[in-house]
């Protein structure tokens, strides 16, 4: 039997990948994030640069990860150019350095 409309029998499951990036700089926040970090400028190991703003807490925005530090983020997929789609900050990666090849998955 089919029931039209929304119901609790179906769940939408989204898959995510995670990866590491190095912090290059900060983009100033706007609106309620004025005088805080709006997003992080980051680079992947392959040299692709992009920004991550989602997932940053107010504490992260007031005290962002240091420039040159490694962060972990999650994303849904990559564009044809290799840029992560919908990147979301997870946290700092303190157990590896950027030169450590073992941080790749």
N, C-alpha and C positions, 0 to 999 in steps of 0.2 A: 504494500500500500504506500503510495507517494503522498507526502504532505507538502504543500506549497509553502513558501515563506521560510523564515528562519526557525530553526529548532535546535535542540541540543544533541541530536544524534550524529551530526557531522562535525569534525574538528578540522580546522585548517592548520597544517603543520608547515612551518617554514624552516628550511635548513640554512645553517650559517657555517662559514669557514672562519678560521682565525689566522692571524699573521702578525708579524712584528714589523715595526717601522721606527726610524730614528727621528726625534723631534728636531726640526730646523729653526722654528720660530713660532711666533704667536700672532694671531689676528685679534685686534681689540673687539670687545663685546659691544653690543648696541642694546638700547632699551633697558630691560631689567638687568642685563649683564654689563651695563656701562661701568667703566673703571675696573673691569675684570677681563679675563681671556674669553673671547668669543669662540675661537677654534684654534687648533694646533696645526701648524704647517709641518708636514712630515714627508719622509722619503722612504721608499722601499729599497731593498737590496739591489733591485734591477735598475734603480735610478729614477723611477716614476715618482713624481711629486704630486701631493694632493692635500686636502685639509680634512680634519676630523673635528666636529663640533658636538655631535650627538654623544650622549653617554657621560659627558663631563658633569660632575656634581658641582654645587656651588663652592664647596671646599677646593675641588680641583681647579676651578676657574680662578679662585683667589690665590692658590699656591700650585701653579701648573707644574708638570714634570719639567725638569731642567733641560735646556737646549743641549743636544748631544746624547740625551738618555734614550733608552729603548722602551717603547710601549707596546702593549698587545691590544689589538682591536679585532672586532668581528665584522663580517660583511656578508652580503647575500651572494654576490657573483662578481666577476670582473668584466669590464667593458672590453671591446675589441682591442683597445690600446693598452690593456693591462691595468687599468685603474679600478680599484675596488668600488663597487656600488653600495651605497648606504652604509659607509663605515661608521662603527660605533665604538667609542673608547671603552676598553675594559679596565686597564690599569698599567702601572709600570712593570717592566720586566727587569728584575734585579739580579737574576741568576745567570745572566749572560752578557757578553760584550758584543758590540757591533761586528767586531772582527772574528768572533767565535762562529764558525761555520755550523756548529751543532744546533743553532737556534732555528734553522730552517726545518720545516716538516716535510 
